[in-house]
């Protein structure tokens, strides 16, 4: 009886398909393929401190829910042509313990 039970269990185990781990797809360097742009409204701009206050929707790149918050910007040039009240599309990255806007465009 034990032999029959063991044979049945082994037969069942051998009949199961083997699941091999598929190799991971290569990481994409394209911003469009990585994370979609976030949307927000400019509430304040501080050129001297290179900061922008945005009322924004969800930010997938850092897992942030909608809120209003101050962000540093990677470079002051990102703030050129942007004014309070503008609707913008932007990207945010974690740099150390800071969230930094790395891309910013006035929405059309």
C-alpha positions in Angstrom: 0.0 0.0 0.0 2.8 2.4 0.9 4.5 1.6 -2.4 1.4 2.4 -4.3 0.9 5.7 -2.5 4.5 6.7 -3.1 4.3 5.8 -6.8 1.1 7.8 -7.1 2.6 10.9 -5.5 5.8 10.6 -7.5 3.8 10.2 -10.7 1.7 13.2 -9.9 4.8 15.3 -9.2 6.5 14.3 -12.4 3.4 15.1 -14.4 3.4 18.7 -13.2 5.0 21.1 -15.7 8.3 22.6 -14.7 8.1 26.4 -14.3 11.5 27.9 -15.3 12.1 31.5 -14.4 12.0 33.6 -17.6 14.9 36.0 -18.0 14.1 39.6 -17.1 13.5 42.0 -20.0 16.4 44.5 -20.4 15.7 47.8 -18.6 14.6 50.5 -20.9 16.4 53.9 -20.8 13.5 55.6 -22.6 11.5 57.9 -20.3 8.3 57.2 -22.3 8.7 53.5 -21.7 9.6 53.8 -18.0 7.0 55.9 -16.2 4.4 58.2 -17.6 4.7 61.9 -17.0 2.8 63.3 -13.9 0.5 66.2 -14.2 0.2 69.2 -11.9 -0.4 72.9 -11.5 2.3 75.4 -10.5 1.5 77.1 -7.2 4.8 78.9 -6.5 8.3 79.2 -8.1 11.4 80.1 -6.2 14.2 80.7 -8.8 16.9 81.5 -6.3 16.4 78.2 -4.4 15.6 76.2 -7.5 12.3 75.0 -6.1 8.8 74.7 -7.4 5.5 74.1 -5.6 3.2 71.8 -7.5 -0.4 70.7 -6.8 -0.2 67.3 -8.5 -1.9 64.1 -9.2 -0.3 60.7 -8.5 3.4 60.4 -9.2 4.1 56.9 -10.2 7.9 57.2 -10.3 8.1 57.7 -6.5 4.7 56.2 -5.5 3.2 59.4 -4.2 -0.5 60.2 -4.0 -2.0 63.5 -5.1 -1.1 66.5 -2.9 0.6 69.9 -3.0 4.3 69.9 -2.3 7.6 71.7 -2.8 10.2 70.0 -5.1 13.7 70.9 -5.9 14.5 71.1 -9.6 17.6 69.4 -11.3 18.5 72.7 -13.0 17.2 76.2 -13.0 16.7 76.1 -16.7 13.7 73.8 -16.1 11.8 76.8 -14.6 12.3 79.1 -17.6 9.0 79.9 -19.3 6.9 78.4 -16.4 4.6 80.6 -14.4 2.2 80.3 -11.4 -1.1 78.8 -12.6 0.5 76.8 -15.5 -0.6 73.2 -16.0 2.6 71.1 -16.3 3.7 67.6 -17.1 6.8 66.5 -15.1 9.0 63.7 -13.9 10.4 63.3 -10.4 13.3 61.2 -9.2 14.6 60.4 -5.7 18.1 61.9 -5.2 19.2 60.8 -1.8 16.3 61.7 0.5 15.0 64.5 -1.8 12.5 64.3 -4.6 13.8 66.3 -7.6 11.9 67.4 -10.7 14.1 66.2 -13.6 11.8 67.1 -16.5 9.2 69.8 -16.7 7.0 71.0 -19.6 4.0 73.4 -19.7 1.0 71.4 -20.8 -0.4 72.2 -24.2 
